[in-house]
Amino acid sequence: MGCSKNLVDSECLLQQFRESGFQAFHNPEELHGGTAIVNTCGFIADAKEESVNMILELCEEKNAGNLEKVIVMGCLSERYLTELRQEIPEVDRFYGKFNWKTLLNDLKIDYDTDSFQRNLTTSGHYAYIKIGEGCNRHCAYCAIPLITKHHVSRPMEDILAEMQRLADTGVTEFQIIEQELTDYGRDLYGRPSIAELVRAMTQIKGVEWIRLHYAYPHDFPLDLLDVIRNSPKVCNYLDIALQHINDEVLARMRRHVTKADTLKLIEEMRRRVPGICIRTTLMVGFPGETEEQFQELVEFVKWARFDRMGAFAYSEEEGTYAALHYEDDVPADVKQRRLEKLMQVQQQISTQINQERVGQSLKTVIDRLEGDYFIGRTEYDSPDVDCEVLIPHTEQLEIGKYYLVKITDADEFDLYGTTLTDKLILHE
């Protein structure tokens, strides 16, 4: 459950299970008396509630005799281990986020030290690559540092070796993920090294697309923009959480960035990488946010015209700086109204941007066949969170292959098109 970083951990576990002769299923209904393992999320209230509900549901199945054991791991149990043991005693074992090797030992599985092995749950042509863990930013509202602790980068050679092995199996598209990837390498090499890492990724044989997720605006490494611009293998796409634009709110959030910094950075991104797709996340209802400050955020979104944007309402997370020092004083109905207003503004922008794609010819990877359409994505679209391209099933396309698609229509969420050529020639 939760984010793509959890997914990578689960894929590593799946590989270990299957190599040891276990059968692994995604749906508990298929287990027929086996052991259910929940990899939980503990980020915000909704995610925690979803994880707890899943645990309780599985415990009911165990009590009914449909499961032998229920095991819980991941961020929620890393953060609330003592409380969960007390509140849900039906769970057989709890593990945190980082000790899943102990879980394997307890199941009498010899851990395979080849850490590159993963059983992919994504389509065979794309995978997530986790380049580090943890975060040193300590934003006021965020519980991630309480769960993952200090930022730890993976050695560059390990990352590149994992990518090469996946590329050798047919993976051509890589989503590069970390809690905060722009800080990559500082702990290992004494300097931010994300640009150097991504440049090395482009040299791996078989790589077609590299897409970057979860950057941070303060101290942003501008040399990364040059890598994005100069390499056709790096998607013109950057996921950078900005959270707010008002200086007072940003200061209370402990973001270490100002409105002027943010505007300058966006302008620099678009200057250095013409046509770059910027995805961001914003927050409404942070303690003390006034109506005027919210309106400033709305005007910022209108000015920035983000290609992709998500937003959420502030929820107080115990142990964070905000929970300890601020009163959660924005009423829930006001938060919801502001959230809906902000997303309505973005909806209009997204529709306009998609309409501007009509008539363009875009390189598109085919993810799946669904009903009457092949479903694909452009370099501006990450799996599961962004727009998709729908191509009539009357065309004969291959899953995981890249085609040139002419966009013929668009709506708020999707593009529609027809292929112009046969399978594209890859970069290598």
C-alpha positions as CSV (number, residue, x, y, z in Angstrom):
1,M,0.0,0.0,0.0
2,G,1.1,3.6,-0.4
3,C,3.8,5.0,-2.7
4,S,5.9,3.6,-5.4
5,K,8.9,3.4,-3.0
6,N,6.8,0.8,-1.0
7,L,6.1,-0.9,-4.3
8,V,9.9,-1.4,-4.9
9,D,10.3,-3.0,-1.4
10,S,7.3,-5.3,-2.1
11,E,8.9,-6.4,-5.4
12,C,12.1,-7.2,-3.7
13,L,10.2,-9.4,-1.2
14,L,8.2,-11.1,-3.9
15,Q,11.4,-12.1,-5.6
16,Q,12.8,-13.6,-2.4
17,F,9.5,-15.5,-1.8
18,R,9.3,-17.0,-5.3
19,E,13.0,-17.9,-5.3
20,S,12.4,-19.8,-2.1
21,G,9.5,-21.8,-3.6
22,F,6.6,-19.8,-2.2
23,Q,3.6,-18.9,-4.3
24,A,2.7,-15.3,-4.0
25,F,-0.6,-13.7,-4.8
26,H,-1.8,-10.1,-4.9
27,N,-5.3,-10.7,-3.7
28,P,-5.8,-12.4,-0.3
29,E,-8.9,-14.2,-1.6
30,E,-6.5,-16.4,-3.6
31,L,-4.4,-17.5,-0.6
32,H,-6.7,-20.3,0.6
33,G,-5.2,-20.4,4.1
34,G,-1.8,-18.9,3.5
35,T,0.0,-15.9,5.1
36,A,-1.1,-12.4,4.2
37,I,1.6,-9.6,4.3
38,V,0.6,-6.0,4.3
39,N,3.2,-3.4,3.3
40,T,1.6,-0.3,4.9
41,C,1.7,3.5,4.4
42,G,1.9,5.9,7.3
43,F,2.2,9.3,5.5
44,I,-1.1,11.1,6.0
45,A,-4.4,10.4,7.7
46,D,-6.2,8.9,4.7
47,A,-3.3,6.6,3.9
48,K,-3.0,5.4,7.5
49,E,-6.7,4.8,7.7
50,E,-6.6,2.7,4.4
51,S,-3.8,0.6,5.8
52,V,-5.5,0.0,9.1
53,N,-8.7,-1.0,7.4
54,M,-6.8,-3.5,5.3
55,I,-5.2,-5.0,8.4
56,L,-8.5,-5.3,10.1
57,E,-10.1,-6.9,7.1
58,L,-7.4,-9.5,6.9
59,C,-7.6,-10.2,10.6
60,E,-11.3,-10.9,10.1
61,E,-10.4,-13.4,7.4
62,K,-7.9,-15.0,9.8
63,N,-10.5,-15.3,12.5
64,A,-12.9,-16.9,10.0
65,G,-10.3,-19.5,9.2
66,N,-9.5,-18.3,5.7
67,L,-5.9,-17.2,6.6
68,E,-3.2,-18.8,8.7
69,K,-1.3,-15.6,9.5
70,V,-1.4,-11.9,9.1
71,I,2.0,-10.0,9.0
72,V,2.3,-6.2,8.9
73,M,5.3,-4.3,7.7
74,G,6.2,-0.9,6.2
75,C,5.9,2.8,7.2
76,L,2.8,2.5,9.5
77,S,4.3,-0.2,11.7
78,E,7.7,1.6,11.6
79,R,6.0,4.7,13.1
80,Y,3.3,3.1,15.3
81,L,4.8,-0.3,16.3
82,T,3.9,-0.2,20.0
83,E,0.4,1.2,19.4
84,L,-0.4,-1.4,16.6
85,R,0.7,-4.3,18.8
86,Q,-1.7,-3.2,21.5
87,E,-4.6,-2.3,19.3
88,I,-4.5,-5.2,16.9
89,P,-3.2,-8.2,18.7
90,E,-4.6,-10.5,16.0
91,V,-1.6,-9.7,13.9
92,D,1.0,-12.4,14.1
93,R,4.1,-10.3,13.5
94,F,4.9,-6.6,13.0
95,Y,8.0,-5.4,11.1
96,G,9.1,-1.8,10.3
97,K,10.1,-0.4,7.0
98,F,13.7,-1.4,7.0
99,N,13.8,-4.8,8.7
100,W,12.1,-7.0,6.1
101,K,15.2,-9.2,5.9
102,T,14.3,-10.2,9.5
103,L,10.8,-11.0,8.2
104,L,12.4,-13.4,5.7
105,N,14.6,-15.0,8.4
106,D,11.5,-15.5,10.6
107,L,9.8,-17.3,7.6
108,K,12.9,-19.5,7.3
109,I,13.9,-18.0,4.0
110,D,17.6,-17.5,3.3
111,Y,18.0,-14.0,2.1
112,D,19.6,-13.7,-1.4
113,T,22.2,-11.1,-1.1
114,D,21.8,-10.1,-4.7
115,S,19.8,-7.0,-4.0
116,F,19.2,-6.2,-7.7
117,Q,16.6,-9.0,-8.0
118,R,13.0,-7.9,-8.1
119,N,9.8,-9.4,-9.2
120,L,8.2,-6.6,-11.2
121,T,4.5,-5.9,-10.6
122,T,4.4,-3.2,-13.2
123,S,4.1,-3.8,-16.9
124,G,7.3,-5.5,-18.1
125,H,8.5,-2.4,-20.0
126,Y,8.7,0.1,-17.1
127,A,10.0,-0.1,-13.6
128,Y,10.6,2.2,-10.6
129,I,14.2,2.8,-9.5
130,K,14.7,3.9,-5.9
131,I,18.0,5.8,-5.6
132,G,17.9,6.5,-1.9
133,E,15.8,6.6,1.3
134,G,15.0,9.2,3.9
135,C,14.9,13.0,3.9
136,N,16.9,15.8,5.7
137,R,14.4,18.6,4.8
138,H,12.2,18.4,8.0
139,C,9.2,20.4,6.6
140,A,6.9,21.3,9.4
141,Y,3.9,19.2,8.3
142,C,5.8,16.1,7.1
143,A,6.1,12.8,8.9
144,I,8.5,11.2,6.4
145,P,11.7,12.0,8.4
146,L,10.1,10.5,11.5
147,I,9.6,7.3,9.6
148,T,12.6,7.1,7.2
149,K,15.2,9.1,9.3
150,H,18.2,10.7,7.6
151,H,18.7,10.7,3.9
152,V,20.8,7.8,2.7
153,S,21.8,7.6,-1.0
154,R,22.4,4.3,-2.8
155,P,25.9,4.0,-4.4
156,M,25.8,5.1,-8.0
157,E,27.3,1.8,-9.2
158,D,24.5,-0.2,-7.5
159,I,21.8,1.9,-9.1
160,L,23.3,1.6,-12.6
161,A,23.9,-2.1,-12.2
162,E,20.2,-2.6,-11.2
163,M,19.0,-0.6,-14.2
164,Q,21.2,-2.5,-16.6
165,R,19.9,-5.8,-15.3
166,L,16.3,-4.6,-15.7
167,A,17.1,-3.3,-19.2
168,D,18.5,-6.7,-20.1
169,T,15.1,-8.2,-19.3
170,G,13.2,-5.7,-21.6
171,V,12.5,-2.7,-19.3
172,T,13.0,0.4,-21.4
173,E,11.3,3.1,-19.2
174,F,12.5,4.0,-15.7
175,Q,10.8,6.1,-13.1
176,I,13.5,7.5,-10.8
177,I,12.1,7.9,-7.3
178,E,13.3,9.0,-3.8
179,Q,11.7,11.1,-1.0
180,E,13.8,14.0,-2.4
181,L,16.1,13.1,-5.3
182,T,17.7,16.5,-5.7
183,D,19.7,15.8,-2.5
184,Y,21.0,12.6,-4.0
185,G,24.7,11.9,-3.4
186,R,25.5,14.6,-0.8
187,D,26.1,12.0,1.9
188,L,28.2,9.8,-0.3
189,Y,30.1,12.2,-2.5
190,G,30.0,15.4,-0.6
191,R,27.9,17.2,-3.2
192,P,24.5,16.8,-4.9
193,S,25.1,14.3,-7.6
194,I,21.7,13.7,-9.3
195,A,22.8,15.3,-12.6
196,E,25.9,13.0,-12.7
197,L,23.8,10.0,-11.9
198,V,21.1,10.7,-14.5
199,R,23.8,11.4,-17.1
200,A,25.3,8.0,-16.4
201,M,21.9,6.4,-16.7
202,T,21.6,7.6,-20.2
203,Q,24.6,5.5,-21.2
204,I,22.9,2.2,-20.2
205,K,22.1,0.1,-23.2
206,G,18.4,-0.5,-23.7
207,V,17.2,2.6,-21.7
208,E,14.6,4.6,-23.7
209,W,13.0,6.9,-21.2
210,I,14.1,8.2,-17.8
211,R,11.5,10.2,-15.7
212,L,12.4,12.1,-12.5
213,H,10.1,12.2,-9.5
214,Y,10.1,14.2,-6.2
215,A,12.5,17.1,-6.5
216,Y,12.7,19.9,-3.9
217,P,12.9,23.6,-4.8
218,H,15.5,24.8,-2.2
219,D,19.0,24.4,-3.4
220,F,17.8,22.9,-6.7
221,P,20.8,21.6,-8.8
222,L,20.4,23.6,-12.0
223,D,22.9,21.4,-13.8
224,L,20.1,18.7,-13.8
225,L,18.1,20.9,-16.2
226,D,21.0,20.8,-18.7
227,V,21.0,17.0,-18.5
228,I,17.2,16.9,-19.2
229,R,17.6,19.3,-22.1
230,N,20.6,17.6,-23.7
231,S,19.6,13.9,-23.5
232,P,16.7,12.6,-25.6
233,K,16.5,9.7,-23.2
234,V,15.5,11.9,-20.2
235,C,11.9,12.9,-20.4
236,N,11.1,16.6,-20.5
237,Y,9.3,16.0,-17.2
238,L,10.1,17.0,-13.6
239,D,8.0,16.2,-10.5
240,I,8.7,19.0,-7.9
241,A,6.5,19.5,-4.9
242,L,6.1,23.3,-4.2
243,Q,3.3,23.1,-1.5
244,H,2.5,26.9,-1.4
245,I,3.6,30.3,-2.7
246,N,2.8,32.8,0.1
247,D,6.0,33.7,1.9
248,E,4.5,33.6,5.4
249,V,3.0,30.1,4.8
250,L,6.2,28.9,3.3
251,A,8.1,30.1,6.3
252,R,5.7,28.4,8.7
253,M,6.0,25.2,6.6
254,R,9.8,25.5,7.1
255,R,10.4,25.1,3.3
256,H,13.5,27.4,3.2
257,V,12.3,28.9,0.0
258,T,10.4,32.1,-0.9
259,K,7.9,33.1,-3.5
260,A,10.6,35.0,-5.4
261,D,12.8,31.9,-5.3
262,T,10.0,29.7,-6.7
263,L,9.0,32.0,-9.5
264,K,12.6,32.4,-10.6
265,L,13.1,28.6,-10.5
266,I,10.1,27.9,-12.7
267,E,11.2,30.5,-15.2
268,E,14.7,29.0,-15.2
269,M,13.3,25.5,-15.8
270,R,11.3,26.7,-18.8
271,R,14.2,28.7,-20.1
272,R,16.7,25.9,-19.9
273,V,14.3,23.1,-21.0
274,P,11.8,24.5,-23.5
275,G,8.5,22.5,-23.3
276,I,9.3,20.9,-20.0
277,C,6.3,19.3,-18.3
278,I,6.3,20.4,-14.6
279,R,4.3,18.3,-12.2
280,T,3.7,19.7,-8.7
281,T,1.9,19.1,-5.4
282,L,0.2,21.9,-3.4
283,M,-1.3,22.1,0.1
284,V,-4.3,24.1,1.3
285,G,-5.4,24.7,4.8
286,F,-2.0,24.8,6.5
287,P,-2.3,26.3,10.0
288,G,-2.8,30.0,9.8
289,E,-3.5,30.1,6.1
290,T,-5.8,33.1,5.5
291,E,-8.3,33.6,2.6
292,E,-5.9,36.1,1.1
293,Q,-3.0,33.7,1.3
294,F,-5.1,31.0,-0.4
295,Q,-6.1,33.4,-3.2
296,E,-2.4,34.2,-3.7
297,L,-2.0,30.4,-4.2
298,V,-4.8,30.3,-6.7
299,E,-3.3,33.2,-8.7
300,F,0.1,31.4,-8.7
301,V,-1.5,28.3,-10.2
302,K,-3.1,30.5,-12.9
303,W,0.3,32.1,-13.6
304,A,2.4,28.9,-13.5
305,R,0.0,26.8,-15.7
306,F,1.4,23.5,-14.4
307,D,1.1,20.6,-16.8
308,R,0.2,18.3,-14.0
309,M,-0.8,19.2,-10.4
310,G,-2.1,17.4,-7.4
311,A,-3.3,19.0,-4.2
312,F,-4.3,17.9,-0.7
313,A,-5.7,19.5,2.5
314,Y,-3.4,19.7,5.5
315,S,-3.9,17.0,8.1
316,E,-2.1,17.2,11.4
317,E,0.5,14.5,11.9
318,E,1.5,13.8,15.5
319,G,5.2,14.4,16.2
320,T,5.7,16.9,13.4
321,Y,6.8,20.4,14.0
322,A,3.4,21.8,12.9
323,A,1.6,19.5,15.3
324,L,3.8,20.5,18.2
325,H,3.8,24.3,17.5
326,Y,0.7,25.3,15.5
327,E,-3.0,25.1,16.1
328,D,-4.8,23.3,13.3
329,D,-7.1,26.3,13.0
330,V,-8.5,26.1,9.4
331,P,-11.9,24.4,9.6
332,A,-12.4,21.2,7.7
333,D,-15.1,22.6,5.5
334,V,-12.9,25.6,4.6
335,K,-10.0,23.2,3.7
336,Q,-12.3,21.2,1.5
337,R,-13.7,24.3,-0.3
338,R,-10.2,25.6,-0.9
339,L,-9.1,22.2,-2.2
340,E,-12.0,22.0,-4.6
341,K,-11.5,25.6,-5.8
342,L,-7.8,25.0,-6.5
343,M,-8.5,21.8,-8.4
344,Q,-11.2,23.5,-10.5
345,V,-8.6,26.1,-11.6
346,Q,-6.2,23.3,-12.4
347,Q,-8.8,21.3,-14.3
348,Q,-9.4,24.3,-16.7
349,I,-5.6,24.6,-17.2
350,S,-5.2,20.9,-17.8
351,T,-8.0,20.9,-20.3
352,Q,-6.4,23.8,-22.2
353,I,-3.0,22.2,-22.2
354,N,-4.4,18.9,-23.5
355,Q,-6.3,20.8,-26.2
356,E,-3.1,22.4,-27.3
357,R,-1.7,18.9,-28.0
358,V,-4.4,18.2,-30.7
359,G,-2.6,18.1,-34.0
360,Q,0.8,17.3,-32.5
361,S,2.6,14.0,-33.1
362,L,3.9,12.5,-29.9
363,K,6.1,9.5,-29.1
364,T,3.9,7.2,-27.1
365,V,4.6,3.9,-25.3
366,I,1.7,1.4,-25.2
367,D,0.9,0.2,-21.7
368,R,-2.1,-2.1,-22.2
369,L,-5.2,-3.0,-24.1
370,E,-8.4,-2.0,-22.4
371,G,-11.8,-2.4,-24.1
372,D,-11.8,-0.7,-27.4
373,Y,-8.6,1.1,-26.9
374,F,-4.9,0.6,-26.6
375,I,-3.7,2.8,-23.6
376,G,-0.4,4.6,-23.9
377,R,1.5,7.5,-22.4
378,T,3.8,10.2,-23.7
379,E,7.0,11.4,-22.1
380,Y,4.9,13.9,-20.2
381,D,2.9,11.2,-18.4
382,S,4.0,9.0,-15.5
383,P,2.1,5.7,-14.9
384,D,-1.0,5.9,-12.8
385,V,-0.9,9.6,-12.0
386,D,-0.9,11.4,-15.3
387,C,-2.8,11.5,-18.6
388,E,-3.1,8.6,-21.0
389,V,-3.4,8.3,-24.8
390,L,-6.3,6.3,-26.1
391,I,-5.7,4.7,-29.5
392,P,-8.5,2.6,-31.3
393,H,-8.1,-1.1,-31.0
394,T,-8.6,-1.4,-34.7
395,E,-4.8,-0.7,-35.0
396,Q,-2.4,-3.5,-34.3
397,L,0.0,-2.4,-31.7
398,E,2.4,-4.1,-29.3
399,I,2.4,-3.6,-25.6
400,G,5.6,-1.9,-24.4
401,K,6.6,-0.6,-27.8
402,Y,6.9,3.0,-28.9
403,Y,4.9,4.6,-31.7
404,L,4.5,8.1,-33.2
405,V,0.9,9.1,-32.4
406,K,-1.0,12.0,-33.9
407,I,-3.3,13.5,-31.3
408,T,-6.8,14.0,-32.7
409,D,-8.8,14.9,-29.7
410,A,-8.4,15.7,-26.0
411,D,-10.4,16.2,-22.8
412,E,-9.4,17.0,-19.2
413,F,-7.7,13.7,-18.4
414,D,-6.9,12.0,-21.7
415,L,-5.7,12.4,-25.2
416,Y,-7.0,10.5,-28.3
417,G,-4.9,9.6,-31.3
418,T,-3.9,7.4,-34.2
419,T,-0.5,6.0,-35.0
420,L,1.5,7.5,-37.9
421,T,4.2,4.9,-38.2
422,D,5.1,1.3,-37.3
423,K,7.1,0.7,-34.2
424,L,9.6,3.5,-33.6
425,I,13.4,2.8,-33.7
426,L,14.8,3.1,-30.2
427,H,17.7,5.3,-29.3
428,E,20.0,2.3,-29.3
